[in-house]
Amino acid sequence: MGAVTRRRFLQIGGTLSMGAVLAACIGGGSTKRSRDSSGGAAGRRADATVLRTLSSVEAVAVVVYTRALDAGLLTTPAASELGTLFRSHHREHGELFARTTADLGGRPFPDPNPVVVQQLEPALDSLGDEASALRLAFDVETILADTYQATMGTFADKSFNVAAMSVGGAEARHAAALAQAVGLAPAPAAFETPERAVPAGNGV
């Protein structure tokens, strides 16, 4: 798969389909952009920091689902299927942001965010059944959805906002599905909040 350029990153704007994300990743098209659309070198560095943060929290989600799946904690078929599907989504998201970071001239951060991992370590260590695994997954999806919400309007290249929030919408849908699985309201608030967001640059 070729590197994801800014053009390809923007092609995912307005869609939540993982198939569309992959099609955008491998699709063609010019990468030329207007002279000032990226905010210059400083803007590209700032955007790369946001994208590094996003890829790092996506990697945390991969760790959580892998831990639950490898330990055999997701015992019901529905939970196992959700865990496998959501993990694949997070891998795709992380790769997307890492490649876009490189396209901006930044250094990709494909590893799990160390600050978030440290916060989640007690819960990871105490996983013992499906219920605890699903609750932790819900917490992580909530952190991701809040983190995407916090990025809204912060990109120097303003056209990145729609693309990032398209992925953020997928994380919110993950959280809603898991909320129902653990007996919580799928949409506890009318609007997404940045309450549990990971600040850009934190841990990366």
C-alpha positions in Angstrom: 0.0 0.0 0.0 1.4 3.4 -0.9 1.9 6.2 1.5 -1.2 8.1 2.4 -0.9 11.7 1.2 -2.8 14.7 2.4 -5.0 14.3 -0.6 -5.8 10.7 0.3 -6.3 11.6 3.9 -9.0 14.2 2.9 -10.7 11.6 0.7 -12.1 9.9 3.8 -13.9 13.0 4.8 -17.6 12.5 5.2 -17.5 8.7 5.3 -17.3 6.2 8.1 -16.8 3.1 5.9 -13.6 1.2 6.5 -13.8 0.0 2.9 -13.8 3.7 1.8 -10.9 4.4 4.1 -8.8 1.7 2.5 -9.9 2.8 -1.0 -8.7 6.3 -0.1 -5.4 4.9 1.1 -4.7 3.2 -2.1 -6.4 5.6 -4.5 -4.6 7.9 -6.8 -4.9 11.6 -7.4 -2.7 14.7 -7.2 -1.2 15.7 -3.9 -0.9 19.4 -4.9 -2.6 21.8 -2.5 -3.0 25.5 -2.4 0.1 27.4 -1.3 -1.2 28.4 2.2 -3.6 25.5 2.9 -1.3 23.7 5.3 -0.3 26.8 7.4 3.3 26.6 6.3 6.0 24.6 8.0 4.8 25.5 11.5 1.3 24.4 10.6 2.5 21.1 9.2 4.5 20.5 12.4 1.4 21.2 14.5 -0.8 19.0 12.4 1.8 16.2 12.6 1.7 16.4 16.4 -2.1 16.0 16.4 -1.8 13.0 14.0 0.9 11.4 16.1 -1.3 11.7 19.1 -4.2 10.1 17.2 -2.1 7.2 15.9 -0.8 6.6 19.5 -4.3 6.3 21.0 -5.4 4.1 18.2 -2.5 1.8 19.1 -3.7 1.7 22.7 -7.1 0.4 21.5 -5.3 -2.3 19.5 -3.5 -3.4 22.7 -6.7 -3.6 24.7 -8.6 -5.7 22.1 -5.6 -7.9 21.6 -5.2 -8.5 25.3 -8.8 -9.5 25.6 -8.9 -11.6 22.5 -5.6 -13.4 23.2 -6.7 -14.2 26.7 -9.9 -15.7 25.5 -12.0 -13.3 27.6 -14.5 -12.4 24.8 -16.3 -15.7 25.1 -19.6 -15.0 23.3 -19.6 -15.0 19.5 -21.0 -11.4 19.3 -18.4 -10.0 21.6 -15.5 -11.8 19.9 -16.7 -10.6 16.5 -17.0 -7.0 17.7 -13.5 -7.2 19.3 -11.9 -8.5 16.2 -13.7 -6.0 13.9 -13.0 -3.0 16.1 -9.3 -4.0 16.4 -9.0 -4.1 12.7 -10.6 -0.6 12.4 -8.1 0.8 14.9 -5.2 -0.8 13.1 -6.4 0.9 9.9 -6.9 4.2 11.6 -3.4 4.1 13.2 -1.8 3.3 9.9 -3.7 6.1 8.2 -2.5 8.7 10.7 1.1 7.4 10.8 1.3 7.6 7.0 -0.2 11.0 6.9 2.2 12.2 9.6 5.1 11.1 7.3 3.5 12.9 4.4 3.5 16.1 6.4 7.2 15.6 7.0 6.8 14.4 10.6 8.0 11.3 12.4 5.2 8.7 12.7 4.3 7.5 16.2 2.9 4.0 15.7 3.4 2.8 19.3 0.7 2.9 22.1 0.6 6.2 23.9 2.7 5.6 27.1 0.7 8.0 29.2 -2.6 6.4 28.4 -1.2 2.9 28.8 0.1 3.8 32.2 -3.4 5.0 33.2 -5.0 1.9 31.9 -2.5 -0.6 33.3 -4.4 -1.4 36.5 -7.5 -2.2 34.5 -5.5 -4.2 31.9 -3.9 -6.2 34.7 -7.2 -7.0 36.4 -9.0 -8.2 33.3 -10.7 -11.5 34.2 -13.9 -12.0 32.2 -15.8 -10.7 29.3 -17.7 -8.0 31.3 -14.5 -6.4 32.5 -12.9 -6.6 29.0 -15.9 -5.0 27.4 -16.1 -2.2 30.0 -12.4 -1.4 29.4 -12.9 -1.4 25.7 -15.9 1.0 26.2 -13.7 3.3 28.3 -10.9 3.3 25.6 -13.4 4.0 22.8 -14.8 6.9 24.9 -11.3 8.3 25.3 -10.7 8.0 21.5 -14.0 9.6 20.7 -13.4 12.5 23.1 -9.8 12.9 21.7 -11.2 13.3 18.2 -13.8 15.8 19.4 -11.0 17.8 21.0 -9.2 18.1 17.6 -12.1 19.8 15.9 -11.0 23.1 14.6 -7.4 22.7 15.7 -5.8 21.6 12.5 -3.7 24.3 10.7 -4.9 22.8 7.5 -8.6 23.3 8.1 -9.6 20.7 5.6 -8.3 18.0 7.8 -11.1 18.6 10.3 -13.8 16.7 8.4 -11.5 13.8 7.7 -10.4 13.4 11.3 -14.0 13.7 12.6 -15.2 11.0 10.1 -12.9 8.6 11.9 -13.9 10.1 15.3 -17.5 9.3 14.4 -16.5 5.6 13.9 -15.0 5.6 17.4 -18.2 7.1 18.9 -20.2 4.3 17.2 -17.9 1.7 18.7 -18.5 3.2 22.1 -22.2 3.2 21.6 -22.2 -0.5 20.6 -20.1 -1.4 23.6 -22.2 0.7 26.0 -25.2 -1.4 25.1 -23.2 -4.6 25.7 -22.3 -3.4 29.3 -25.7 -2.1 30.1 -25.1 1.6 29.7 -26.9 4.2 27.6 -25.5 4.2 24.1 -25.7 8.0 23.9 -25.5 9.4 27.4 -25.2 13.0 26.1 -26.7 14.8 23.2 -23.3 15.8 21.9 -19.8 14.4 22.2 -17.5 16.1 24.7 -13.7 16.3 25.0 -13.9 15.5 28.7 -11.5 12.5 28.5 -9.5 13.7 25.5 -5.8 13.1 25.3 -4.2 16.5 24.6 -2.2 16.8 21.4 1.4 15.9 22.0 0.8 14.2 25.4 3.0 11.1 25.5 4.3 11.4 21.9 
